[in-house]
Amino acid sequence: MKLVFLETNSLGDDIDLSRFSKFGELTLYPASTVEESRERVKDADIVFSNKIMMNEETLGAARNLKYIGITATGTNNVDMDYVKSRKIVVTNVAGYSTDSVAQHTFAMTLYLLEKLKYFDEFVKSGNYSRSGLFCDFGEKFWQLSGKTWGIIGLGAIGRRVAKIAESFGCRVLYYSTSGKNANADYERVDFDTLLRVSDIVSVHAPLTPGTEGMMNYEAFSRMKKSALFINVGRGPIVREEDLARALEEGQIAGAGLDVMAAEPLPIDSPLLKIQDSRKLLLTPHIAWASVEARNCLVEELMLNLEAYLKGEARNRVV
């Protein structure tokens, strides 16, 4: 049996994939183009992919292909009709990064809330040493206790964030983007109420026709001018030019984004005009990528493949 990983760079070079060689002949590619993928999968029985499209263009010549393991939760890179017509099994992984993403949510929030960029630079510049005062009040910051934390999308990650926010002493509200999520542990409100009363708004929702572009200029203008906005959900949920405008006009106090509409972020993005990270903190889609989360992801890939080989349906999407 021949196994091919098309994009090992998407998992990190510190993750050991050699364990998959126990299943057969293993070939690892750091990255692949669509054109390269066609050649690389043509003799494969098993293919692992992250972003490369799994469709007739890439798989048409792969007559031995029986199984595709998606190395992520999202499966928008799979032509479902085509793989079904070929009777190719497809699995994904989910739940591996809940703690990692929740942690990053708070890392971004606390960095912005406590103005850590300013205070770190104040000390390292020598200004603290020359100040003659044991403390500095050059920037004001606030505590989370007593604040209202509004969550958009109360799935597994949203619930984890809610629990941590409660431990900080926050009042937690949530808005269900599907309209179907009812959770007795937290107060459910409509979108307008969540924006209007929350001190922190964090997004943990999937990208759907209903969520795409929902955080636009009108939405930001309804938030408190002192509020922080965090997006660790999906980039296109935010209209980035509207967020840049809202920050420049002071409609909100600050924002942290780990996901962008286009990744990597285009060099001409309006977000890059805001260089002050007290206002805007950007990270390159890393919230999911703690060492523990990535090792968990690979373990899930192993378990999915083992289940398939035993004839069991584990995490199958096709």
DRENSEGU-36146 format. One line per 2 residues: number of its first residue (from 1); their letters; for each residue x, y, z of C-alpha. Coordinates in nm, 2 decimals. Each point is the difference from the previous one (the first is absolute). Example, Ala and Ser with C-alpha at 12.3 -4.5 7.8 and 13.67 -1.06 7.14 Angstrom:
REM residues 2
1	AS	1.23,-0.45,0.78; 0.14,0.34,-0.07
This chain:
REM residues 318
1	MK	0.00,0.00,0.00; 0.13,0.34,-0.09
3	LV	-0.06,0.31,0.22; 0.07,0.36,-0.11
5	FL	0.00,0.32,0.21; -0.03,0.29,-0.23
7	ET	0.06,0.29,0.25; 0.20,-0.09,0.30
9	NS	0.10,0.37,0.05; -0.36,0.05,0.11
11	LG	0.07,-0.22,0.31; 0.34,0.14,0.09
13	DD	0.35,-0.15,-0.05; 0.02,-0.10,0.37
15	ID	-0.28,-0.26,-0.04; 0.11,-0.36,-0.07
17	LS	-0.20,-0.16,-0.28; 0.23,-0.30,-0.04
19	RF	-0.24,-0.20,0.21; -0.23,-0.03,-0.30
21	SK	0.26,-0.22,-0.17; -0.14,-0.29,0.19
23	FG	-0.30,0.01,-0.24; 0.20,-0.03,-0.31
25	EL	0.23,0.20,-0.23; 0.00,0.36,0.13
27	TL	0.09,0.31,-0.21; 0.01,0.34,0.16
29	YP	-0.01,0.33,-0.19; 0.05,0.33,0.18
31	AS	-0.23,0.18,-0.25; -0.17,-0.08,-0.33
33	TV	-0.16,0.20,-0.28; -0.31,-0.13,-0.17
35	EE	0.22,-0.10,-0.30; 0.25,-0.19,0.22
37	SR	-0.29,-0.16,0.20; -0.14,-0.17,-0.31
39	ER	0.33,-0.18,-0.06; 0.07,-0.07,0.37
41	VK	-0.33,-0.17,0.07; -0.04,-0.20,-0.32
43	DA	0.12,-0.33,0.16; -0.12,0.08,0.36
45	DI	-0.25,-0.21,0.20; -0.01,0.25,0.28
47	VF	0.04,0.38,-0.03; 0.02,0.26,0.28
49	SN	-0.08,0.36,-0.10; -0.07,0.33,0.18
51	KI	-0.06,0.28,-0.26; 0.06,-0.17,-0.34
53	MM	-0.32,-0.06,-0.18; -0.12,-0.36,-0.01
55	NE	-0.19,-0.01,-0.32; 0.01,-0.15,-0.35
57	ET	0.28,0.23,-0.11; 0.24,-0.13,0.27
59	LG	-0.14,-0.35,0.05; -0.11,-0.10,-0.35
61	AA	0.31,-0.22,-0.06; 0.00,-0.14,0.35
63	RN	-0.17,-0.33,-0.09; 0.11,-0.18,0.32
65	LK	-0.11,0.27,0.23; -0.23,-0.13,0.28
67	YI	0.03,0.25,0.29; 0.07,0.37,0.05
69	GI	0.09,0.12,0.35; -0.06,0.38,0.04
71	TA	0.25,0.13,0.25; -0.24,0.26,0.13
73	TG	-0.37,0.04,0.10; -0.11,0.19,-0.31
75	TN	-0.07,-0.20,-0.31; -0.07,0.28,-0.25
77	NV	0.30,-0.12,-0.21; -0.19,-0.33,-0.08
79	DM	-0.23,-0.03,-0.30; -0.25,-0.22,0.18
81	DY	-0.20,-0.10,-0.31; 0.32,-0.11,-0.17
83	VK	0.14,-0.21,0.28; -0.34,-0.16,0.06
85	SR	-0.02,-0.10,-0.36; 0.34,-0.16,0.04
87	KI	-0.10,-0.17,0.33; 0.30,0.16,0.17
89	VV	-0.02,0.02,0.38; 0.07,0.34,0.15
91	TN	0.07,0.08,0.37; 0.08,0.31,0.19
93	VA	0.12,0.09,0.35; -0.18,0.21,0.26
95	GY	0.04,0.11,0.36; 0.38,-0.02,0.00
97	ST	0.06,0.37,0.05; -0.28,0.11,0.24
99	DS	0.23,0.09,0.29; 0.27,0.15,-0.23
101	VA	-0.25,0.24,-0.17; -0.16,0.09,0.33
103	QH	0.35,0.08,0.15; 0.09,0.22,-0.30
105	TF	-0.33,0.18,0.04; 0.10,0.11,0.35
107	AM	0.36,0.06,-0.10; -0.12,0.26,-0.26
109	TL	-0.26,0.15,0.23; 0.24,0.05,0.29
111	YL	0.27,0.14,-0.22; -0.24,0.26,-0.13
113	LE	-0.18,0.06,0.33; 0.32,0.05,0.21
115	KL	0.18,0.21,-0.26; 0.30,-0.24,0.03
117	KY	0.18,0.13,-0.31; 0.02,0.35,0.16
119	FD	0.12,-0.13,0.34; 0.26,-0.24,-0.14
121	EF	0.14,0.28,-0.22; -0.01,0.25,0.28
123	VK	0.23,-0.23,0.21; 0.23,-0.11,-0.28
125	SG	0.05,0.35,-0.14; 0.16,0.11,0.33
127	NY	-0.29,0.24,0.08; -0.09,-0.19,0.31
129	SR	0.36,0.00,0.13; 0.01,0.38,-0.06
131	SG	-0.35,0.07,0.14; 0.08,0.01,0.37
133	LF	-0.34,-0.16,0.07; -0.06,-0.37,0.09
135	CD	-0.31,-0.01,-0.22; -0.13,0.16,-0.33
137	FG	-0.34,0.13,-0.09; 0.07,0.09,-0.36
139	EK	-0.28,-0.23,-0.12; -0.32,-0.10,0.18
141	FW	-0.11,-0.36,0.00; -0.29,-0.19,0.15
143	QL	-0.08,-0.33,0.16; -0.22,-0.27,-0.14
145	SG	-0.19,-0.05,0.32; -0.34,0.17,-0.03
147	KT	0.01,0.03,-0.38; -0.26,-0.15,-0.24
149	WG	0.15,-0.25,-0.25; -0.21,-0.06,-0.31
151	II	0.05,-0.32,-0.19; -0.10,-0.04,-0.36
153	GL	-0.04,-0.38,-0.06; -0.03,-0.21,0.31
155	GA	0.15,-0.33,-0.13; 0.28,-0.19,0.17
157	IG	0.25,0.28,-0.01; -0.26,0.27,0.08
159	RR	-0.10,-0.20,0.31; 0.36,-0.04,0.11
161	VA	0.05,0.38,-0.03; -0.32,0.05,0.19
163	KI	0.12,-0.21,0.29; 0.34,0.17,0.02
165	AE	-0.17,0.35,-0.03; -0.22,-0.10,0.30
167	SF	0.31,-0.09,0.20; 0.13,0.35,-0.06
169	GC	-0.33,0.13,0.14; -0.17,0.10,-0.33
171	RV	-0.37,-0.01,-0.08; -0.03,-0.22,-0.31
173	LY	-0.25,0.06,-0.27; -0.03,-0.18,-0.33
175	YS	-0.16,0.03,-0.34; -0.09,-0.31,-0.20
177	TS	0.09,0.05,-0.36; -0.21,-0.30,-0.11
179	GK	-0.29,0.10,0.23; -0.02,-0.36,0.13
181	NA	0.25,0.00,0.28; -0.17,0.02,0.34
183	NA	0.23,-0.03,0.30; -0.14,0.03,0.35
185	DY	0.33,0.09,0.15; 0.03,0.34,-0.17
187	ER	-0.23,0.28,-0.10; -0.10,0.00,-0.36
189	VD	-0.06,0.34,-0.16; -0.06,0.14,-0.35
191	FD	0.29,0.13,-0.21; -0.08,0.37,0.07
193	TL	-0.01,-0.05,0.37; 0.33,-0.19,0.01
195	LR	0.18,0.27,-0.20; -0.15,0.28,0.21
197	VS	0.07,-0.13,0.35; 0.32,-0.20,-0.03
199	DI	0.34,0.12,0.11; 0.17,-0.28,-0.19
201	VS	-0.15,-0.17,-0.31; 0.16,-0.32,-0.12
203	VH	-0.08,-0.19,-0.31; 0.00,-0.39,0.00
205	AP	-0.25,-0.06,-0.28; 0.03,-0.19,-0.32
207	LT	-0.01,0.18,-0.34; -0.35,-0.03,-0.15
209	PG	-0.21,0.22,-0.23; -0.15,0.15,0.32
211	TE	0.33,0.08,0.17; 0.20,0.12,-0.30
213	GM	0.06,0.37,0.04; -0.22,0.03,0.31
215	MN	0.27,0.20,0.18; -0.02,0.31,-0.22
217	YE	0.02,0.37,0.06; -0.35,0.02,0.13
219	AF	0.06,-0.28,0.25; 0.32,0.16,0.13
221	SR	-0.17,0.33,0.03; -0.26,-0.16,0.23
223	MK	0.27,-0.12,0.24; 0.13,0.20,0.30
225	KS	0.29,0.23,-0.08; 0.19,-0.17,0.28
227	AL	-0.07,-0.35,-0.13; 0.25,-0.25,-0.14
229	FI	-0.07,-0.24,-0.29; 0.17,-0.33,-0.05
231	NV	-0.04,-0.23,-0.30; 0.13,-0.36,0.02
233	GR	-0.29,-0.14,-0.20; 0.02,0.06,-0.38
235	GP	0.15,0.30,-0.18; -0.28,0.08,-0.24
237	IV	-0.24,0.05,0.30; 0.17,0.34,0.03
239	RE	0.00,0.27,-0.27; 0.36,0.10,0.05
241	ED	-0.02,0.35,-0.16; -0.29,0.07,0.23
243	LA	0.19,-0.11,0.31; 0.30,0.22,-0.11
245	RA	-0.23,0.29,-0.03; -0.17,-0.06,0.33
247	LE	0.34,-0.02,0.18; 0.13,0.31,-0.17
249	EG	-0.32,0.19,0.10; 0.01,-0.13,0.35
251	QI	-0.33,-0.18,-0.03; 0.15,-0.28,0.21
253	AG	0.31,0.00,0.22; 0.19,-0.29,-0.16
255	AG	-0.01,-0.33,-0.19; 0.19,-0.32,-0.02
257	LD	-0.02,-0.22,-0.31; 0.15,-0.35,-0.05
259	VM	-0.19,-0.07,-0.32; -0.03,0.21,-0.32
261	AA	-0.22,0.01,-0.30; 0.30,-0.10,-0.22
263	EP	0.29,-0.20,0.15; 0.28,0.10,-0.01
265	LP	-0.11,0.36,0.05; 0.04,0.20,-0.32
267	ID	0.27,0.26,0.03; -0.25,0.27,-0.11
269	SP	-0.25,-0.09,0.27; -0.16,0.30,0.18
271	LL	0.08,-0.17,0.33; 0.38,0.05,-0.06
273	KI	-0.05,0.37,0.01; -0.06,-0.03,0.37
275	QD	0.35,-0.06,0.14; -0.09,0.08,0.36
277	SR	-0.05,-0.33,0.17; -0.17,0.16,0.29
279	KL	-0.29,0.05,-0.24; 0.04,-0.31,-0.23
281	LL	0.18,-0.32,0.08; 0.04,-0.24,-0.29
283	TP	0.12,-0.36,0.01; 0.05,-0.23,-0.30
285	HI	-0.28,-0.27,0.06; 0.19,-0.16,0.29
287	AW	-0.27,-0.03,0.27; -0.05,-0.36,-0.09
289	AS	0.37,-0.09,-0.02; 0.14,-0.07,0.34
291	VE	0.23,-0.29,0.01; -0.25,-0.20,0.20
293	AR	-0.28,0.08,-0.25; 0.20,-0.10,-0.30
295	NC	0.11,-0.33,0.16; -0.36,-0.07,0.08
297	LV	-0.10,0.07,-0.36; 0.25,-0.25,-0.13
299	EE	-0.12,-0.26,0.26; -0.35,0.06,-0.13
301	LM	0.12,-0.06,-0.36; 0.15,-0.33,0.11
303	LN	-0.32,-0.11,0.18; -0.22,0.09,-0.30
305	LE	0.22,-0.20,-0.23; 0.02,-0.30,0.23
307	AY	-0.38,0.01,0.03; -0.04,0.01,-0.38
309	LK	0.23,-0.29,-0.04; -0.21,-0.20,0.25
311	GE	-0.32,0.09,-0.19; -0.12,0.24,0.27
313	AR	-0.15,0.35,-0.07; 0.19,0.25,0.21
315	NR	-0.02,0.37,-0.08; -0.12,-0.08,-0.35
317	VV	-0.14,0.29,-0.20; -0.04,-0.22,-0.31
